[in-house]
Amino acid sequence: MQQRKTVITGTGRYIPPVVKTNADFTTHQFFTENKEPIGIDPTQIVSKFEKITGIAERRYAAQDMTASGMGIIAAQLAIEAANCDKETIDQIIFAHNFGDVQTNTVQSEAMPALASRVKRALKINNPNCIPYDILFGCPGWLQGVIQADHFIKAGAARKCLVIGGEALSRVVDLADRDCMIFSDGAGACIVEAVENTTSGVLSSEVQAHCNEELDFLNMGRSYAPDSDANIRFIKMKGRKVYEYALKNVPVAMKDCLDKAGQPVENLKKIFIHQANEKMDDAIVAAFYKLYGIEEVPINIMPMNIQKLGNSSVATIPTLYDMVVKNEKPEHVLEKGDIIIFASVGAGMNINAVCYRY
């Protein structure tokens, strides 16, 4: 039945210009949590890292660029793609985790809100356009889409700008080999109420586990022996995150797809948070096994982690923007295709959205 749906009408992204290859890390000295040298040739560490994560290079923001600055550019492109009158936007939702981290300092700015900074930069004068930020770990952008969908279906909004932007390169510990995972970037979309359409958000699923899972990703002191105890960096219990994601994300994806009333055979693409190539492959395989399917369909899962790394809230919107703009020829979306967005991250939080293109 055709009715009002929440439809993504335009997308945009900002990919930073600074390319950091794996070779750049072969001169690093990595330490353990106990501040002892790992004792393995950095070249071997980097080689093993690439085999596990799939990451060959990542992008870092230029020194004069911030998370909100990247978000502003992505937002402008999304507004243009949607052919949107910016004064008709009801909400600006900016997902991030660290605010505008300044280079060469430990200072992070999150006041005023990054969404408010976007509103001013876009010169939106409408006082009824409400900007606010959300902190939800890597699933933040997708959580923003879910919130926008709820507001639209409740009649409280008709058009929202949802942005995910992060400069993780400024909060990584260069003495910790996990620093190679993270990167910078921003993605944005316009979602709006569209009448008499079958396209749009069909269902969503959100979960959070905050007991022992809470510190799987956390902030901690550098592993470097001479580090300042007052400065904190991203720390991750990689094995714990992997096990958690493999156990919980496939179930959330299945619940979301089933809630939409769609058979798994109808699924055309899975846009999953670009955290770790091996982990994402395992999640998708486990998802299909829940339906008794042993072989994952070919070309079901677009990826960009190999060149862009893990940019947290920006991974899904940048990847989706690439696909809808035909920049990944092996991944073509056609009107009516059923897709799933899914993410997992700090909290620990999980979400999924079933969407008809």
N, C-alpha and C positions, 0 to 999 in steps of 0.2 A: 504494500500500500504506500502510495506517495504521500509524504508529509514534510513538515519542516525538519531539516537536518543541519547539523554542523559540518560545514564543508571548508576544506582548505582551498582557498581561492588564489593564493599567491605565496611563493617562497623566495627566500634570499639567503645568501651566506657570505661570510668573510673568511677567507683562508689566508693566514699570515704569510709574509714573503720570505721569512728566514727559514731555510731548510737545514735541519740538523740530522745528519746521517748517522748510522750506527758506527761508522769508522771514526766519527768524532769522539766516541766514548772509549776508544781503545787506549787512550792515553790517561784515562781516569784511574785513580786508585780507589777501589771499593772496600768497604769495611763491613763487618758483621754488626748485629745489634749490640754486641759486647765491646764494640770499638776496636776489634782486632782485624788486621788485614785478612781478606778472604784467602789470599795465598794462591790464587789461580790467575794465570795470564789473562789480562783484560780482554784480549782478542778472543780467547775461548769463551769467556763470559758473554761477550757480545754475540758470538756465533750461536751459542745455546739459546740466548734470549730471543734471537730472530726466529729460530726454529719453533719455539714455543708460542710466541705472541704473533708472529707474522709481520711484525713491524720492522721495516727496513729504514724508514726515515720518518721524521715528524716535523711539524711547523711551529715556530716560535714567533710571538708578536715582536715587532720592532720596539725599541726602547721607548719611543714616544706614543705607543699605542696601549690602550687599556681595554679591559673586558667590556666596559660600556661603550668605548669607541668602536670596537669591533661589532657590538650589538647594534649600534646606530647604523652602520653601513649595511649590515644584513637586513635590518628593518626597512631601510629605504628601498632596497631591492625588492623585498617582499611586497611593499605597498605599490611599487610600480608594476610588478607582475600581476597583482590583483586588480589593477586599474582602480585603486581605492582612493576616495576622498579622505584624507587623513583626519579631517575634522569630524568624521562620522565614527571614528573608533571609540568604543565605549570603555575598553580596558587595555592597558599595556602591562603584560605579565613578563617579568624578566627573571629567568631561572639562572642562578649562579651559586657558588659556594664560598667564594673568598672576596667578593667585591672587586674594587679597582685596586689591585696590588701594585704599588709603585716600584719601579726598578731601583736596585741598589739600596733599598731600605727594607725594614720589616713592617712598614706601615701599610695597612689596608683600609681603604675608604668604602664604607657602605652607607654613609649618610651624607647627602640625601640619597635616597634609593636609586639604584641604577636605572630602574624604569622611569623615575622622575627625570633623570638626566637625559634619557632618550626622548621623553616628551618635549623637553625644552629644546633639544638639538633639532628635533623635527619641526619645531615651531608650531606645535599644536596648541591652539588657544582655547579650545572647548573645555570649560571647567568640569564638565560631566565626563570627561575622559579620565579615568582613574588609573594611575600607575602604581604598581607595587611589585615587590620582589618575593620570590619563594626559594627556600633552601630545602632541597630534597635529594641531595646527592646527584649522581649521574642521571637518574631518571627525571630530573627537574623539568626539562623542556616538555617532556611527555606529560608530566603531571600538570603543567600549565595548560596544555591542550585539553586535558580531562576537565580541569576546573572551568575553562572557557566553555566547553561543551555543556557542563552542568548549568552555568549561568545562562547560556543561550536557551537551553531547553526549559529553564524556569521562567523565561521571559524577562530576565534582569539585564540582558545584553543582547545585541544583535551582531556586533562585530568586535573582535579582539585581535590584538597584535601579541603574539607569543614569541619570546626570544630566549635563546640559551646561549650564554657566552662565558668564556673562562680563559684565564691566562695562568694555566697550571705550571708553566715553566718557572714561575716566580715563587712557587711554594714547594718545589721539589728539593730533596737533599742530594746533592751531587756525589756524596760519599756512599749513597745507597743505590744499588743497581736497579731498584724499582724506578729510579728517576727516568730511565729510558722509556718507560711506558707512556708518560704523560706529555701533552701538547696543548696548543692554544687554538682558539677559533670561535666562531659564532655562527648560529643559524637562526632563522626567523620565519614566521609564517603569519598570514592573515587567515583567521578562521571566522566564518560568518554564517548567520542563519540564511538558509536558502529554502524557499517554499517549493512544494510540489516536485521533489526530486527523490530518487532512490539512492543517490550518492551521499557520502558523508560518514560520520561516526556511527557505527552500529552498536558498539558496546565497549565497556572498559572494565578493567580489573586492577585493583590496587591492594598491596599487602605491605606490612611492615613487621619486622622481627627485631625487637630492641632489648633482648636479654643478653645472653652471652655474645650475640651477634653484634652488639652495639659498637665494640671496638675493633671489629675486623678492618675497618678503615678509621684512622684517627690521626691526631696531630702529635708529633713527638720530636724529641731532640735529634739533632744530626748524629749520624754514626761516626763522624770524624772525631778523632781523639781530642783535638783541641777546640771543639765546638762550644759555642755560647749556649749555656743551659736555658737561657731565656728566649731563645728563638726556636720556633716550632715549624716542622715541615710535615708533608703528607707521609704517613706510614701505613703500610698495608700488610695484612697477613694473607699473602697470596693464596696459599693452599686452602685456608678457611673460606676465603671468598669464592674460590673455584667450587668447592664442595657445596657451599650454600646455594650458589647460583644454579648448579646442576640439579640440585634437589628441588628447588622451589620455582625457578623461572618457567620450566616447561609446564608445570601444573597450572600456573597463573595464565600462561598463554592458552592452554586448552580450555580453562574455565571461561576465558574471554571469548574464544571462538565459539564455544558451545552456547554461551549466553546470547551470541548474535544469531544463533540458529543456522550457522553455516557448516556444512560438511567439510572435513579437512581437504577433500578432493578439489574444493572450489578455491583453495588458497593459492594465490599466484606469487606473492612475494612476502618475505619476512624481513623487516627492517629492525635489526637488533642493535643495541648499544655496542659500539665498537671498542670493546674492552680488551679482548685477547682472542686472536683468531682461533686457537685451539679450543678455548672455552666456548666461544660462540658456536663452533661446529658441533661440539658435544651437546650444548643446550638444544640446538635444533634437532639433532639425532634423537635425543631423549624425548622431545616433544612428539615426534612422529611415532616413536615406540609406544607412547600412550594410546595411540590409535591402532596399534598392532602392525605398523608399517616399519619395515626394517631398512628400506632404502630411501634416503632423502632425495626428493626430486631435484633434478639438475637445474642449476641457476635459480634456485628458490631464494637465495640469500645474497643480496648485494653487499659488498664490503669496500671500505676505503681506508681501513686501518693500516694497510701496508705502507701507504705514503703519508698519511696524516696523523697516525698515532691515536692515542686516547685523549680526546679533548672534552671528556666528561659530558656536560649538558649539550654540547654542540655536535656530538657525533651523529645522532639520528637526523636532526634537521639539515645538516650539511650533506649527508648521504642522500636523503630524500630529494633535496634540491638538485643534486647531480643527476638523479634518475629521471625526474620529471622534466629536466631540461635536456634529456637525451645525450648526456655526457658519458653514459655507460651503455654502449650499444648492445651488450648481451643481456641487459635488463630493461625491457620495454614495458611500460604500463599502458593498458587500454581501458577505455571507459567501461565501468562495470566490474573491473578486476577487484577481487577481495584480497586485502593485505592485512598484515599484523605489524604493529609497532610494539617493541618490548624492550624493557631496560631494567637494570639492577644496579644498585650502588649504595654508598654510605648511608647508614641508618640502622639496620640494613633495610632498604626499601626496594620494592618491585612494582612495576606497573606494566600494563599492556592495553592496547587499543586495537579493536577490529574496525577496519575502515573500507568502505566501498569507493573506489577511485571514480 
